[in-house]
Amino acid sequence: MFAAFRRRYLDVLASIYIYNEHRGYTSIDRVLEAVRVRAPDDHVFIAAIEKHRADERKHYMMFRRWFELQGTMPLKVDRALGHIDRFVEIIFGVTIDELDTQKVIDSPDMFERLCRVIMLTEMRGMWQVEKLLKSPLIKHDPVMLRIFRIVEKDEPSHWMPYRDWLARTGRRQAKWTERLTDFWIHRELLFLKIPFLFLNPWLPRRTDWADANENEPAPRPLVAA
């Protein structure tokens, strides 16, 4: 019985993480677009975001490999289980897909807020990974344990560049309302959405990988205001 509980726990956890890692690197593509237009000479910031993007893609592939080793596909979770999804929806009033990258480029305030959202999301992720690495459920699975150790090593470089950019350009660090939003999203996921997902035996699995259709034409070019 406990073995079944452990399998379900890891299945749900990995399904949430693989969704969020994919959502992360595809969203960062848009941040990179904005930074390359707004600050084309800020090579340090651009390089840091490129590394962040590469790491998120790497993490996605590691979780994908974990599922391949299990011989199964991830559970079909959506943006309701995405921390960055909920954060963007609350702060900007639209989904990530609806967020207009050109408007982010044109508005210093929107770009600043987006950087704070990413920073807080990644900080939350770092703290969560630290807790997961102490879990006997994670330690029991050598592959999962190795994945989270790699994620732990990468995480600091995912939020520090945004904090440093905000400080370097005289921008405001995270507002208390943004920190409260981050706290609420985490609690909502932890105590409502994830338990429901865990206990839902009818939740289907994906029939394809999230990155299956990523060789698509590039979006329209963006220009500075």
N, C-alpha and C positions, 0 to 999 in steps of 0.2 A: 504493500500500500504506500509506504513512504517513497519507494522507488518510483511509483507512478506520479506521486506528488512532485518529486524532484524533476522528472522528465517534463511534466506540464509547466512547472516554474521556469525551467530553462527555455522551453519552447516559447512561452509567452514573452519572457525577457528578451530573447534573441530576436523575436518578431518585432518587438517595439524598437529595439536598437537598430536593426537593419533598416527599418522605415526611417528612423530619425537620421541615420548616417546618410542615406540616399537623399533625403530632403535637405540635409545640411549642405552637401557638396553641390547639388543643383541650385540651391539658393545662393551659395557663395559665388557661383558663376555670374550672377547679376550684380553682386557687390563689386566684383572685379571690374565689370563693365563700367560701373559708376566711378570707381576710384581711378581707373585709367583715363577717364575723361576729366574728372574734377581735379585730379592731382597727378598728371602724367609724369612729373619729375620726382615724385615721392617714391623712389625705387625701393627703399627699405620697407615701407608699408605695403607696397604692391607685392614684393617678394614674400612677406609674411603671410599675406592673404592667399597667395598661390600655394604656399606650404600648407596652410590650413585646409585649402581645398583638396590638395593631394592626400593629406592625412585622412580626411573624411571619406574620400574614395577608397583609400586603403582599408579603412575600418569596415566600410560596406562590404568589400570583397572578402575580408576575413570572416564576417558573419555569414556571408553567402557560402563560403567554404564549409563553415560549421554545419549549415543545413545540408549541404551536399553530402557530408560525412554521415549525417543522420538518415540520408535517403528520403528526405521530405522537403516540402516547400514551406516558407514562412506563413504564419496565419495572416489573413487578409485584414490588416489594420489600416486605418485611414488617418486623416489629419486630426481627428479627435484625440489621438494618442501622440500627437506631435507637439513637443514643448515649443519649438520655434513657431509652429503654425498658430498655436493659441496666442502666443505673445504678439505676433504681428497682427492678428485679428483684433486683439484688444487695443493695442497702441495705435494702429493705423486705420482700423475700421474696415479692413478688407482682407481677403485671404492672400497668401503669398503669391499665388498665381495671378491674382488681380492687382497686386502692387505694381504700379507703373514705374518702371526703372527710369524712364526719362524724367518723371517728376522728382524722383529721388536725386537725380543728377542736378536738376534745376533748383532744388530747394536745399540750402545748407542745413536747415532745421530738420528736414526729413532724413537726410543722410546722417546727421549727428544722432538722431533717435535710433536709426537702424543700427548704427555701430554700438550703441548702448544695449540694444536688445540682443545683439549677437554676443556681446561681452558677458552679459548676465546669464544668457543661456549656456554658454560654454563654462562659466564658473560653476553653475549648478551641475552641469555634467561632470565636472572634475570632482566635486564633493560627492556626487552619487557613486562614481566609480571607486572612490576611496572606501566607501561603505561596502560596496559589493565585493571588493577584494577580501574583506574580512568574513564573508559569508561561507559557511561550510558547504552550502549548495553549489557555490561557484568553485570552491576548492576541490570538490569531488570530480569535476570535469576538467581534465588537464588542458584540453584545447580551449575551452571557454576561459579558464584561468589565464592562459597565455595571451589570449585576445585582450582581456581587460588590463593586463599588465602593460601591454603595448599602448592601449588607449590612455592609461594613466600617465605614461611617459610623455605622450604627445600633448595632453590636454593643456598644460600651462601656456604653451606657445599658441594656443587657439584663442585665448581671451586677452593676453597681455598686449598684443599689438594694437588692439582697439582701445584699451585703456591708455596706452602710451600715446596713441595718435590724439585722443581727446585731450590729454595733458599737454602735449607738444603744441597743439594748435589753440590752446586756451579755451577749449570747450568744457562744458559741464560734465562731470562724472555722473553716475547713475542717480536719478532722482529717487526720493523715498517712495513715490507712487509706483515707479518702475520696479523697485525692489519688492514692494508689496505685491505687485502683479506677478512677479516671478515666484514669490512664495506661495501665492494662491494657486497658480497653475500647477506647481509641484504637488501641493497637497491634494488638489482635485484629481490629479493623475494617480497619486499613491493610494488614496483612500476610497475613491469612487470608480474611476475608469478602469484601472488595472485589475482590481478585484472582480469587477463585472466581466472583464475579458477572460480572466482566469476561470471563472465559473460558468462561462458560456460554452456548452458542448457543441452548439450548432454553428459556431463561427467557421466559415470556410477557409480554405488555404488559397494562396495565390496560385494561378495556373501558369504564370510566367514571372521572370525576374524584373524588378523595377527598372533596371537599366537596359532592358531588351530593345527599346526603340530610341536609343540616344544618338544614333547616327542620322540625325535629321538636319535639314538646312539651318544655318545660323539665323537668328532673329534679325530683324531690320537693324541697320547701324544706328547708333545713338550719337547725339551731338551735344556739346556743351551749350548752355543757355547764353 
